[in-house]
Amino acid sequence: EVQLVESGGGLVQSGGSLGLSCAASGLRFEDYAMGWIRQAPGKGLEWVSSINWRGDSNYAASVEGRFTISKDNAKNTLYLQMNSLKPEDTAMYYCAAAWELIKLSRGSADHWGQGTQVTVSA
């Protein structure tokens, strides 16, 4: 059974940093594209970043240059380092896995984590 568990969310001041982690079980990172998708209050799902089996990464324009996605295949753990955080980054952040990377960029996935809340104060 596939399980994705996020951690690292919390409250941070504008301009601060947070690091998110996603621990996966029942799933091998080598077989999936992994990514982060977020949902702000009252908004729809928004793709944030993804990384393919080779380790190539992509970012939404809103976070490019501020966020960094990485993974450790041996530990089956996905990471998102978030720097220079803005109030508009406030959202529930979901770890996601997909057979095809393009699905993540569309805000879709084959497997979802439960989410971790990130709140950025002004």
C-alpha positions in Angstrom: 0.0 0.0 0.0 1.4 3.4 -1.0 1.7 6.0 1.8 3.1 9.5 1.5 3.6 11.4 4.8 4.6 15.1 4.7 6.3 17.0 7.5 8.0 20.4 8.2 5.1 22.8 7.7 4.4 25.6 10.2 4.2 29.3 10.7 7.0 31.6 9.4 7.5 35.3 8.9 7.6 36.8 5.4 11.1 36.4 4.0 11.8 33.3 6.1 12.5 29.7 5.2 11.0 26.3 5.7 12.0 22.8 4.6 9.3 20.2 3.8 9.9 16.4 3.7 7.8 13.6 2.3 8.5 10.0 3.5 7.2 7.4 1.1 6.4 3.7 1.6 5.1 1.1 -0.7 6.5 3.1 -3.5 9.9 3.3 -5.2 11.0 6.8 -6.3 12.7 5.3 -9.3 9.3 4.3 -10.7 7.6 7.7 -10.2 7.8 11.3 -11.0 7.5 13.1 -7.6 6.3 16.6 -6.8 4.6 19.1 -4.6 1.1 20.6 -5.2 -0.5 23.2 -2.9 -3.9 24.6 -2.2 -4.5 28.0 -0.8 -7.7 28.8 1.2 -10.6 29.1 -1.2 -8.4 28.2 -4.2 -7.9 25.2 -6.4 -4.9 22.9 -6.6 -1.7 24.5 -7.8 1.4 22.7 -9.0 4.5 23.9 -7.3 7.4 21.7 -8.4 8.3 18.3 -9.7 11.3 16.0 -10.2 11.6 13.1 -12.6 13.4 9.7 -12.3 16.6 11.2 -13.6 16.5 14.1 -11.0 15.6 16.8 -13.4 13.4 19.4 -11.7 10.8 22.0 -12.8 9.1 24.8 -11.0 6.1 27.0 -11.2 6.9 30.6 -12.2 5.6 31.8 -8.8 8.3 29.9 -6.9 11.2 29.7 -9.4 14.4 30.9 -7.8 13.0 30.6 -4.2 12.1 26.9 -3.9 14.3 23.9 -4.4 13.1 20.3 -4.9 15.3 17.3 -4.2 15.0 13.6 -3.4 16.9 10.7 -1.9 16.0 7.5 -3.7 17.7 5.3 -1.1 15.6 6.8 1.7 12.5 7.2 -0.5 12.2 10.8 0.8 11.3 13.9 -1.2 12.2 17.4 0.0 11.2 21.0 -0.7 13.4 23.8 0.6 11.4 27.1 0.6 13.3 30.4 0.9 12.2 34.0 0.7 8.6 33.0 1.7 5.8 35.3 0.9 2.2 35.5 2.4 0.9 34.3 -1.0 2.8 31.0 -0.4 0.4 30.2 2.5 -1.3 26.9 1.6 -1.7 23.3 2.3 1.3 21.5 0.6 0.8 18.0 -0.7 3.4 15.5 -1.6 2.3 13.7 -4.8 3.5 10.8 -7.0 2.6 10.1 -10.6 3.4 7.6 -13.3 3.8 10.5 -15.7 5.4 13.9 -14.8 2.9 15.9 -16.9 0.1 14.8 -14.6 1.7 16.7 -11.7 2.0 19.9 -13.7 -1.7 19.7 -14.2 -2.4 19.4 -10.5 -3.2 15.7 -10.8 -1.5 12.6 -9.3 -1.8 8.9 -8.8 -0.9 9.1 -5.1 -1.3 11.9 -2.5 0.0 12.7 0.9 -2.3 14.1 3.7 -0.7 17.5 3.4 1.2 19.9 5.7 0.1 23.4 6.4 2.5 26.3 5.6 1.5 29.8 6.9 3.5 32.9 6.1 2.7 36.0 8.0 3.3 39.5 6.7 
